[in-house]
Amino acid sequence: MTASDSRRGMVLVVVLWTIALCSALAMAASVSFRGFVDIAAVDKDRVQTDALLTAGLEVAAGLATDWAKKPLLDRETTVDLSTGHVRAQVNDEGGRIDVGKAPADLLAQLLRSVGAPQAQANAVAQAVVNWRNLLATKAMGSSRAPRHQSNDGFFTDVDQIAVVPGMRPEWVAAIRPLTTVFGEETVNPLTAPAGVIASFPGVDRDRVAAFLAARRSEPNNAARLASMLGPAQRFVAAKPQHVASVRLVATLDGGYAAAAKAVIVLLPHDRQPYHILLWTPLPSPAAL
């Protein structure tokens, strides 16, 4: 092989390597561009669902301000926009048992209703009361933010009771739908879920059924509903519904969906009619 042939061979190898490198770079650029387009599409979907969720929250807040005519118990609405629709379900937080304020005997019966043995339920309920009293004592004299805005002095989330001595994770999970940290010492009988009514001491299945039937026929008759609970009526009181939970599910026309849960406080005489106390994106847009 002559020197000229050797040089031509080297040039050919370099050319082939250059072509291969350019092909690889082109392929990588194509993949990157497709990835960028996919990311941009996902971001666009997220922006649009966020807009739908915001629109749903606005409508839900308006629905909540009408609570005097119809109590906030599974109030639902659907908003249709050009990009998709959002469904909202509104409930009064006052219809749930407040773990930061409820008396020990109500907390004990609540725990018994989800399977806790009586002795353990009584002990844990008293431990909850002792725990929150300790938190309140630590917070006395503090200039920090009030309840719902600080971790010092009060429960700010139902799951915080998991740290109370004797509390079991399965009990926390079971009582989560029936409890709140945005309620009062008593429960609103106009908006309490059936599971809350069933957890009251001395309220059996027949009494729960009669109570629910009466509430369907007279949803605003608080006095009658309270009287139907017998001795357990000391745990209830109908009060203005100022704090509401809102569950939102937004779905785009293309099928992309997102969900969130909010807790809002209603301020009917304020320049801003409501404030958001809590906003939690949900991992999956489960149906309402």
Legacy VTK file of the C-alpha trace (Angstrom):
# vtk DataFile Version 3.0
C-alpha trace
ASCII
DATASET POLYDATA
POINTS 288 float
0.000 0.000 0.000
1.378 3.383 -1.021
1.494 6.438 1.255
-1.214 7.983 -0.894
-3.518 5.010 -0.337
-2.864 5.145 3.424
-3.781 8.830 3.570
-6.965 8.196 1.591
-7.885 5.430 4.057
-7.366 7.700 7.040
-9.469 10.423 5.438
-12.267 7.910 4.823
-12.191 6.762 8.468
-12.338 10.384 9.667
-15.250 11.121 7.327
-17.159 8.037 8.525
-16.569 8.944 12.191
-17.718 12.509 11.494
-20.903 11.253 9.824
-21.568 8.902 12.739
-20.993 11.700 15.261
-23.308 14.060 13.383
-25.969 11.358 13.222
-25.697 10.769 16.966
-25.921 14.478 17.679
-28.940 14.820 15.394
-30.636 11.892 17.111
-29.910 13.336 20.556
-31.231 16.721 19.480
-34.381 15.077 18.130
-34.956 13.197 21.392
-34.275 16.336 23.416
-36.695 18.347 21.293
-39.391 15.724 21.655
-38.772 15.723 25.417
-38.986 19.489 25.495
-42.270 19.401 23.561
-43.647 16.785 25.988
-42.584 18.846 29.002
-44.088 21.985 27.481
-47.361 20.119 26.872
-47.460 18.862 30.467
-46.709 22.357 31.796
-49.499 23.770 29.636
-51.908 21.154 31.027
-50.867 22.016 34.571
-51.377 25.725 33.997
-54.822 25.116 32.547
-55.899 22.764 35.348
-54.580 25.241 37.926
-56.771 27.886 36.321
-59.757 25.535 36.464
-59.098 24.735 40.133
-58.937 28.451 40.928
-62.203 29.069 39.088
-63.804 26.174 40.958
-62.652 27.552 44.297
-64.149 30.965 43.507
-67.512 29.415 42.635
-67.381 27.133 45.684
-66.728 30.128 47.948
-69.767 31.835 46.487
-71.787 28.688 47.113
-70.554 28.575 50.706
-71.754 32.099 51.462
-75.311 30.877 50.798
-75.160 28.447 53.741
-78.054 30.099 55.612
-80.499 28.872 52.960
-78.949 25.429 52.632
-76.379 24.041 55.108
-72.932 23.172 53.805
-73.250 19.414 53.682
-71.979 17.820 50.466
-72.914 20.901 48.440
-71.742 20.261 44.884
-71.354 22.319 41.731
-69.728 21.998 38.302
-68.116 24.813 36.339
-67.714 24.453 32.558
-65.064 26.550 30.810
-63.594 26.537 27.312
-60.666 24.318 28.333
-62.565 21.817 30.470
-64.608 21.591 33.638
-64.117 21.539 37.407
-66.269 19.913 40.059
-66.389 21.220 43.605
-67.796 19.768 46.801
-68.219 22.027 49.841
-68.635 20.999 53.485
-68.797 22.846 56.779
-65.744 22.112 58.925
-67.927 22.799 61.955
-69.787 19.575 61.242
-66.734 17.565 62.240
-65.235 16.866 65.663
-62.418 19.266 66.486
-59.564 17.258 68.014
-58.181 20.442 69.532
-61.370 21.391 71.382
-63.695 18.396 71.834
-64.140 17.040 75.383
-62.443 13.814 76.401
-65.626 11.717 76.541
-66.505 12.626 72.947
-62.975 11.838 71.771
-63.079 8.519 73.628
-66.355 7.489 72.001
-64.997 8.569 68.621
-62.031 6.247 69.083
-64.293 3.421 70.243
-66.415 3.893 67.130
-63.386 3.103 64.943
-62.394 -0.006 66.876
-60.316 1.144 69.848
-60.916 -0.925 73.015
-62.737 1.057 75.705
-59.855 1.278 78.190
-57.388 2.364 75.510
-59.866 4.801 73.975
-60.404 6.477 77.348
-56.676 6.669 78.034
-55.789 8.051 74.618
-58.630 10.590 74.683
-57.386 11.914 78.011
-53.844 11.940 76.627
-55.059 14.091 73.716
-56.588 16.574 76.164
-53.418 16.584 78.283
-51.270 17.047 75.193
-53.200 20.042 73.891
-53.275 21.577 77.378
-49.497 21.264 77.459
-49.245 22.921 74.044
-51.536 25.718 75.149
-49.491 26.262 78.316
-46.301 26.546 76.277
-47.980 29.068 74.003
-49.199 31.340 76.820
-47.497 34.676 76.724
-46.194 34.044 73.222
-46.580 36.813 70.655
-46.547 34.350 67.791
-49.316 33.850 65.226
-52.758 32.662 66.391
-54.315 29.298 65.805
-54.118 27.788 62.289
-50.977 29.873 61.629
-48.464 28.459 64.076
-47.325 25.054 65.277
-46.899 26.397 68.814
-49.817 25.832 71.144
-52.494 24.155 69.037
-53.131 21.310 66.648
-52.848 22.607 63.095
-53.488 19.261 61.424
-55.513 16.230 62.497
-52.550 13.945 61.819
-50.618 15.641 64.625
-52.563 13.550 67.139
-50.513 10.600 65.909
-47.756 11.695 68.324
-50.061 11.401 71.343
-48.975 8.452 73.525
-51.075 5.344 72.849
-52.517 6.574 69.545
-52.380 4.020 66.730
-51.926 4.908 63.035
-55.038 2.952 62.029
-57.156 4.980 64.455
-55.814 8.237 63.064
-56.611 7.089 59.527
-60.126 6.014 60.526
-61.081 9.236 62.321
-59.486 11.567 59.748
-62.705 12.008 57.679
-64.692 12.751 60.860
-62.374 15.282 62.477
-60.946 18.741 61.966
-58.800 21.425 63.563
-61.010 24.240 62.266
-64.146 23.534 64.303
-65.577 24.316 67.727
-66.108 22.591 71.079
-69.474 21.403 69.750
-70.516 19.981 66.378
-72.997 21.570 63.983
-75.905 19.068 63.702
-77.006 20.609 60.390
-73.766 19.634 58.660
-72.334 16.686 60.587
-71.630 13.588 58.453
-73.447 10.405 59.449
-70.194 8.969 60.821
-69.852 11.887 63.225
-73.401 11.463 64.544
-72.808 7.728 64.937
-69.727 8.417 67.066
-71.650 10.340 69.746
-72.012 8.553 73.099
-75.380 6.850 73.458
-76.394 7.269 69.810
-77.246 3.880 68.292
-77.935 2.927 64.679
-81.700 3.484 64.912
-81.230 6.959 66.377
-78.758 7.835 63.625
-81.222 6.694 60.947
-84.054 8.709 62.493
-81.805 11.767 62.793
-80.715 11.596 59.155
-84.298 11.148 57.961
-85.406 14.194 59.952
-82.527 16.261 58.608
-83.444 15.414 55.040
-86.988 16.674 55.607
-86.067 19.715 57.722
-82.397 20.542 57.054
-82.483 23.823 59.019
-84.419 22.694 62.097
-81.495 22.622 64.524
-83.625 22.424 67.681
-85.514 19.352 66.526
-82.383 17.624 65.308
-80.535 18.252 68.560
-83.436 16.899 70.627
-83.388 13.659 68.651
-79.898 12.897 69.949
-81.019 12.558 73.553
-78.226 13.103 76.088
-75.741 13.472 73.224
-77.309 16.793 72.259
-74.823 18.465 74.609
-72.206 17.805 71.941
-74.018 19.786 69.241
-74.867 23.421 68.528
-75.874 25.097 65.286
-73.546 28.015 64.576
-72.698 30.187 61.578
-70.681 28.208 59.063
-67.530 30.277 58.716
-64.957 27.634 57.753
-65.528 25.299 54.828
-63.564 22.525 53.182
-63.619 22.408 49.380
-62.628 19.402 47.299
-61.881 20.203 43.651
-61.374 18.008 40.592
-60.434 19.744 37.313
-60.510 17.878 33.988
-59.325 19.246 30.646
-61.112 18.402 27.404
-58.117 16.252 26.472
-58.502 14.133 29.613
-55.708 15.552 31.793
-56.979 15.947 35.381
-55.802 17.387 38.687
-57.329 17.639 42.149
-56.871 19.700 45.288
-58.431 20.251 48.681
-58.777 23.676 50.265
-59.993 25.003 53.584
-61.367 28.532 53.425
-62.672 30.968 56.005
-65.643 33.065 54.902
-65.490 36.809 55.480
-68.814 38.126 54.114
-68.282 41.702 55.311
-64.623 41.917 54.333
-63.255 43.433 51.136
-62.027 39.938 50.275
-64.964 37.533 50.843
-62.792 34.585 51.836
-59.253 33.603 52.744
-57.515 30.301 52.077
-56.365 28.616 55.287
-55.069 25.477 53.618
-54.391 24.366 50.043
-53.363 20.761 49.407
-52.819 19.281 45.917
-54.141 15.724 45.893
-52.016 12.912 44.435
-54.808 11.567 42.243
-57.938 13.226 40.874
-60.340 10.738 42.462
-64.030 11.323 41.807
-65.943 13.361 44.350
LINES 1 289
288 0 1 2 3 4 5 6 7 8 9 10 11 12 13 14 15 16 17 18 19 20 21 22 23 24 25 26 27 28 29 30 31 32 33 34 35 36 37 38 39 40 41 42 43 44 45 46 47 48 49 50 51 52 53 54 55 56 57 58 59 60 61 62 63 64 65 66 67 68 69 70 71 72 73 74 75 76 77 78 79 80 81 82 83 84 85 86 87 88 89 90 91 92 93 94 95 96 97 98 99 100 101 102 103 104 105 106 107 108 109 110 111 112 113 114 115 116 117 118 119 120 121 122 123 124 125 126 127 128 129 130 131 132 133 134 135 136 137 138 139 140 141 142 143 144 145 146 147 148 149 150 151 152 153 154 155 156 157 158 159 160 161 162 163 164 165 166 167 168 169 170 171 172 173 174 175 176 177 178 179 180 181 182 183 184 185 186 187 188 189 190 191 192 193 194 195 196 197 198 199 200 201 202 203 204 205 206 207 208 209 210 211 212 213 214 215 216 217 218 219 220 221 222 223 224 225 226 227 228 229 230 231 232 233 234 235 236 237 238 239 240 241 242 243 244 245 246 247 248 249 250 251 252 253 254 255 256 257 258 259 260 261 262 263 264 265 266 267 268 269 270 271 272 273 274 275 276 277 278 279 280 281 282 283 284 285 286 287
